[in-house]
Every structure is written in structure tokens, then in C-alpha cells.
Amino acid sequence: MSVRLPIDDCQLLKLLATGVGECAAAKQMGIPSNEVTTRVKKYLERGILQSKGEHDTVDWRAYGHWMRNGETSNAI
């Protein structure tokens, strides 16, 4: 049985904002790509991540709200 480590949302968002794709970000962070895909969907649903052409932008204010409300790793 493998232990599932929590995803570092801040690091993942920073990687995605630089234009690194989901698969590359997953590989860099050492987590399964399907977990990154699931997390990205949550970011998009909550307005944290917004697609702007080739690069994504991060709404850090929405991210802070998400963190304060305890909707991070445990809720996904």
C-alpha cells in the first residue's frame, strides 16, 4: 500500500502559471498525472486558475479564499 502525499497547491499553481503542462508538472512534483488533472479541474471550477492562451494565470486572492475555507487537499 502506498502512502498518498498531499499536493503542494502553491507549487503546482506556480508551475502551471509558467506554462508547464499538467503531465510535466506531475512528473516534476512526483505525483500521478490523474491527481494533477483532478486538482486542475477544481482550480478551474473555483476560479483559481484561468486559461489565458498558452499560459494559465492564477487568481491568488481566490486561492487564499480556498485555503481559508479548508477546501484544499483534504476536500478533493
C-alpha positions as CSV (number, residue, x, y, z in Angstrom):
1,M,0.0,0.0,0.0
2,S,1.4,3.4,-1.0
3,V,1.1,6.5,1.1
4,R,-0.6,9.4,-0.7
5,L,1.3,12.6,0.0
6,P,-0.6,15.9,-0.1
7,I,-0.2,18.1,-3.2
8,D,1.6,21.4,-2.7
9,D,-1.0,23.6,-4.3
10,C,1.1,26.7,-4.3
11,Q,4.0,24.9,-6.1
12,L,1.6,23.3,-8.6
13,L,-0.1,26.6,-9.4
14,K,3.3,28.3,-9.9
15,L,4.3,25.6,-12.3
16,L,1.1,25.8,-14.3
17,A,1.4,29.6,-14.5
18,T,4.8,29.3,-16.1
19,G,3.3,27.2,-18.9
20,V,4.4,23.8,-17.7
21,G,1.7,21.3,-18.8
22,E,-0.2,19.1,-16.3
23,C,1.8,16.0,-17.2
24,A,5.2,17.8,-16.8
25,A,4.1,19.4,-13.6
26,A,3.0,16.0,-12.2
27,K,6.4,14.4,-13.2
28,Q,8.3,17.3,-11.7
29,M,6.4,17.1,-8.4
30,G,6.4,13.3,-8.3
31,I,2.7,12.8,-8.2
32,P,0.3,10.9,-10.6
33,S,-0.9,12.9,-13.5
34,N,-4.5,12.0,-12.9
35,E,-4.3,13.7,-9.5
36,V,-3.0,16.8,-11.1
37,T,-5.8,16.7,-13.7
38,T,-8.4,16.4,-10.9
39,R,-6.8,19.2,-9.0
40,V,-6.7,21.5,-12.1
41,K,-10.4,20.9,-12.6
42,K,-11.0,22.1,-9.1
43,Y,-8.9,25.2,-9.6
44,L,-10.8,26.0,-12.8
45,E,-14.2,25.4,-11.1
46,R,-13.3,27.8,-8.2
47,G,-11.8,30.5,-10.4
48,I,-8.3,30.0,-9.0
49,L,-6.8,29.0,-12.4
50,Q,-7.8,30.8,-15.5
51,S,-6.7,29.9,-19.0
52,K,-5.1,32.7,-21.0
53,G,-3.8,31.3,-24.2
54,E,-0.7,29.2,-23.8
55,H,-0.3,30.2,-20.2
56,D,-2.6,30.0,-17.3
57,T,-3.0,32.8,-14.7
58,V,-3.5,32.3,-11.0
59,D,-6.0,34.3,-9.0
60,W,-4.1,34.3,-5.8
61,R,-7.0,36.0,-4.0
62,A,-9.3,33.1,-4.9
63,Y,-6.6,30.7,-3.9
64,G,-6.3,32.4,-0.5
65,H,-10.1,32.2,0.0
66,W,-10.0,28.5,-0.9
67,M,-7.2,27.9,1.6
68,R,-9.0,29.8,4.4
69,N,-12.2,27.8,3.8
70,G,-10.3,24.5,4.2
71,E,-11.1,23.3,0.7
72,T,-7.6,22.1,-0.1
73,S,-6.1,18.6,-0.3
74,N,-8.5,17.1,2.3
75,A,-11.6,18.1,0.4
76,I,-10.6,17.0,-3.0
